[in-house]
């Protein structure tokens, strides 16, 4: 994984297996996780598809957006992150995994 932070604005770009992911609303210190420690992106997608209540949190400064797009990673630290996902959040709950 390769991360780039643009000095002139709050844009972080992360290289993943799906290509570059841009995050316009967080700094590199902000990491978003799901409350449940999903070991794979597939298990996260299945939970959302099953209608499970999937919430986000940031272990550092900041907080996830209430409505909009957020970027999450897993599994939780200290395990190495093996998956990354852009998620759509409505009323504080994940409704779609991209």
Backbone as CSV, one residue per row, in Angstrom:
resi,resn,N_x,N_y,N_z,CA_x,CA_y,CA_z,C_x,C_y,C_z
1,UNK,0.849,-1.177,0.000,0.000,0.000,0.000,0.888,1.231,0.000
2,UNK,0.516,2.220,-0.773,1.259,3.465,-0.845,0.301,4.620,-0.590
3,UNK,0.659,5.512,0.338,-0.204,6.640,0.688,0.455,7.950,0.279
4,UNK,-0.353,8.868,-0.204,0.117,10.202,-0.559,-0.844,11.208,0.050
5,UNK,-0.325,12.223,0.720,-1.159,13.305,1.245,-0.770,14.568,0.500
6,UNK,-1.746,15.248,-0.075,-1.494,16.484,-0.792,-1.392,17.635,0.204
7,UNK,-0.318,18.393,0.144,-0.084,19.474,1.105,-1.063,20.626,0.924
8,UNK,-1.564,20.845,-0.296,-2.406,22.005,-0.552,-3.878,21.788,-0.211
9,UNK,-4.278,20.582,0.138,-5.667,20.343,0.516,-5.751,19.060,1.337
10,UNK,-6.928,18.776,1.867,-7.136,17.576,2.686,-7.514,16.378,1.823
11,UNK,-6.599,15.962,0.955,-6.850,14.795,0.112,-5.785,13.767,0.406
12,UNK,-6.217,12.578,0.753,-5.295,11.462,0.941,-5.574,10.453,-0.163
13,UNK,-4.537,9.985,-0.828,-4.704,8.972,-1.862,-3.978,7.723,-1.404
14,UNK,-4.658,6.594,-1.500,-4.086,5.328,-1.086,-4.147,4.354,-2.255
15,UNK,-3.023,3.714,-2.555,-3.007,2.712,-3.613,-3.448,1.377,-3.036
16,UNK,-4.475,0.790,-3.612,-4.966,-0.515,-3.185,-4.994,-1.437,-4.393
17,UNK,-5.371,-2.658,-4.196,-5.450,-3.607,-5.304,-6.499,-3.184,-6.335
18,UNK,-7.450,-2.329,-5.932,-8.458,-1.824,-6.865,-8.045,-0.501,-7.515
19,UNK,-6.859,-0.013,-7.232,-6.398,1.255,-7.782,-6.337,2.328,-6.711
20,UNK,-6.228,3.569,-7.127,-6.133,4.683,-6.187,-7.480,4.957,-5.548
21,UNK,-7.480,5.134,-4.240,-8.682,5.558,-3.510,-8.386,6.937,-2.939
22,UNK,-9.290,7.880,-3.166,-9.117,9.229,-2.630,-10.053,9.441,-1.466
23,UNK,-9.553,10.110,-0.450,-10.357,10.431,0.716,-10.223,11.923,0.970
24,UNK,-11.293,12.656,0.725,-11.257,14.120,0.836,-11.630,14.637,2.220
25,UNK,-12.080,13.768,3.127,-12.593,14.293,4.387,-11.837,13.796,5.612
26,UNK,-10.683,13.141,5.439,-9.933,12.696,6.604,-8.450,12.959,6.392
27,UNK,-7.723,13.041,7.495,-6.278,13.143,7.415,-5.693,11.760,7.606
28,UNK,-4.388,11.623,7.430,-3.764,10.316,7.547,-3.854,9.774,8.974
29,UNK,-4.067,10.637,9.978,-4.184,10.166,11.347,-5.539,9.529,11.612
30,UNK,-6.523,9.828,10.776,-7.863,9.293,10.964,-7.994,7.985,10.206
31,UNK,-8.274,6.939,10.926,-8.504,5.635,10.336,-9.918,5.228,10.696
32,UNK,-10.687,4.819,9.734,-12.047,4.390,9.992,-12.106,2.874,10.013
33,UNK,-12.803,2.376,10.988,-13.035,0.948,11.131,-14.521,0.713,11.336
34,UNK,-14.955,-0.516,11.102,-16.300,-0.917,11.480,-16.246,-1.344,12.940
35,UNK,-17.346,-1.205,13.661,-17.359,-1.608,15.079,-17.072,-3.104,15.224
36,UNK,-17.631,-3.911,14.333,-17.319,-5.346,14.304,-16.043,-5.510,13.479
37,UNK,-15.131,-6.323,13.953,-13.847,-6.514,13.275,-13.988,-7.557,12.164
38,UNK,-14.469,-7.115,10.997,-14.617,-8.023,9.857,-13.241,-8.395,9.319
39,UNK,-13.005,-9.681,9.157,-11.693,-10.161,8.705,-11.512,-9.991,7.201
40,UNK,-12.630,-9.929,6.449,-12.552,-9.769,4.997,-13.575,-8.737,4.532
41,UNK,-13.315,-8.159,3.372,-14.268,-7.225,2.772,-15.547,-7.972,2.400
42,UNK,-15.407,-9.232,1.998,-16.566,-10.051,1.653,-17.504,-10.201,2.846
43,UNK,-16.953,-10.437,4.031,-17.812,-10.586,5.213,-18.506,-9.266,5.563
44,UNK,-17.857,-8.132,5.323,-18.496,-6.829,5.517,-19.652,-6.667,4.545
45,UNK,-19.424,-6.986,3.265,-20.483,-6.885,2.257,-21.672,-7.775,2.614
46,UNK,-21.391,-8.989,3.085,-22.459,-9.919,3.461,-23.270,-9.376,4.631
47,UNK,-22.603,-8.784,5.605,-23.305,-8.219,6.766,-24.246,-7.101,6.337
48,UNK,-23.784,-6.221,5.456,-24.624,-5.118,4.970,-25.796,-5.678,4.159
49,UNK,-25.523,-6.669,3.307,-26.579,-7.280,2.488,-27.629,-7.976,3.357
50,UNK,-27.216,-8.535,4.493,-28.138,-9.215,5.406,-28.920,-8.246,6.287
51,UNK,-28.608,-6.955,6.192,-29.316,-5.962,6.993,-28.766,-5.790,8.396
52,UNK,-27.558,-6.309,8.659,-26.936,-6.117,9.970,-26.652,-4.636,10.203
53,UNK,-26.660,-4.227,11.456,-26.356,-2.846,11.836,-24.840,-2.681,11.824
54,UNK,-24.314,-2.015,10.801,-22.870,-1.810,10.658,-22.561,-0.343,10.906
55,UNK,-21.846,-0.072,11.991,-21.464,1.289,12.362,-19.959,1.458,12.199
56,UNK,-19.522,2.717,12.058,-18.107,3.033,11.919,-17.599,3.762,13.152
57,UNK,-16.286,3.717,13.344,-15.651,4.530,14.372,-14.230,4.846,13.946
58,UNK,-13.693,5.910,14.519,-12.310,6.312,14.283,-11.569,6.204,15.605
59,UNK,-10.534,5.359,15.688,-9.828,5.212,16.958,-8.988,6.433,17.329
60,UNK,-8.705,7.301,16.372,-7.927,8.509,16.642,-8.833,9.714,16.712
61,UNK,-8.333,10.848,16.288,-9.122,12.074,16.250,-10.153,12.001,15.140
62,UNK,-11.221,12.723,15.302,-12.243,12.779,14.273,-13.328,11.753,14.479
63,UNK,-14.291,11.790,13.598,-15.393,10.838,13.661,-15.906,10.609,12.242
64,UNK,-16.554,9.485,12.018,-17.088,9.217,10.685,-18.236,10.160,10.344
65,UNK,-18.476,10.325,9.058,-19.579,11.173,8.613,-20.900,10.506,8.946
66,UNK,-21.918,11.307,9.183,-23.260,10.788,9.460,-23.941,10.327,8.178
67,UNK,-23.711,11.082,7.094,-24.265,10.772,5.775,-23.213,11.088,4.735
68,UNK,-22.975,10.165,3.815,-21.998,10.382,2.764,-21.106,9.171,2.567
69,UNK,-19.931,9.424,1.994,-18.979,8.358,1.710,-17.856,8.377,2.731
70,UNK,-17.468,7.214,3.162,-16.353,7.070,4.107,-15.476,5.928,3.603
71,UNK,-14.250,5.889,4.080,-13.292,4.864,3.666,-12.855,4.086,4.896
72,UNK,-12.977,2.768,4.822,-12.675,1.917,5.959,-11.605,0.902,5.575
73,UNK,-10.996,0.335,6.607,-9.964,-0.674,6.403,-10.094,-1.745,7.459
74,UNK,-9.557,-2.900,7.179,-9.640,-3.985,8.137,-8.668,-5.096,7.789
75,UNK,-8.491,-6.039,8.635,-9.026,-6.077,9.987,-8.404,-4.993,10.869
76,UNK,-8.877,-4.907,12.100,-8.410,-3.865,13.020,-6.928,-4.018,13.358
77,UNK,-6.283,-2.886,13.635,-4.921,-2.865,14.154,-4.904,-3.632,15.472
78,UNK,-3.938,-4.428,15.794,-2.586,-4.499,15.259,-2.407,-5.500,14.125
79,UNK,-3.478,-6.177,13.693,-3.337,-7.048,12.533,-3.044,-6.196,11.305
80,UNK,-2.302,-6.742,10.331,-2.072,-5.978,9.102,-3.384,-5.813,8.332
81,UNK,-3.592,-4.633,7.797,-4.797,-4.384,7.012,-4.696,-5.140,5.697
82,UNK,-5.728,-5.916,5.392,-5.745,-6.717,4.173,-6.845,-6.281,3.207
83,UNK,-7.765,-5.448,3.679,-8.817,-4.981,2.787,-9.150,-3.513,3.071
84,UNK,-9.638,-2.855,2.038,-10.012,-1.442,2.084,-11.314,-1.301,1.311
85,UNK,-12.189,-0.416,1.769,-13.471,-0.255,1.089,-13.987,1.171,1.230
86,UNK,-14.641,1.625,0.188,-15.411,2.859,0.245,-16.824,2.427,0.610
87,UNK,-17.423,3.088,1.594,-18.769,2.721,2.023,-19.671,3.943,1.988
88,UNK,-20.939,3.696,1.733,-21.943,4.754,1.779,-22.624,4.677,3.144
89,UNK,-22.693,5.832,3.808,-23.246,5.897,5.162,-24.509,6.753,5.149
90,UNK,-25.567,6.238,5.782,-26.805,7.002,5.963,-27.225,6.894,7.418
91,UNK,-27.446,8.033,8.038,-27.847,8.087,9.450,-26.898,7.296,10.351
92,UNK,-25.595,7.358,10.020,-24.580,6.717,10.830,-24.404,5.226,10.606
93,UNK,-25.142,4.637,9.667,-25.034,3.214,9.379,-24.568,2.972,7.945
94,UNK,-23.752,1.950,7.765,-23.292,1.594,6.423,-24.443,0.953,5.669
95,UNK,-24.759,1.494,4.487,-25.847,0.955,3.679,-25.362,0.335,2.378
96,UNK,-24.091,0.623,2.011,-23.551,0.074,0.769,-22.032,-0.002,0.872
97,UNK,-21.476,-1.088,0.370,-20.032,-1.271,0.300,-19.659,-1.253,-1.168
98,UNK,-18.721,-0.360,-1.520,-18.313,-0.235,-2.931,-17.049,-1.008,-3.177
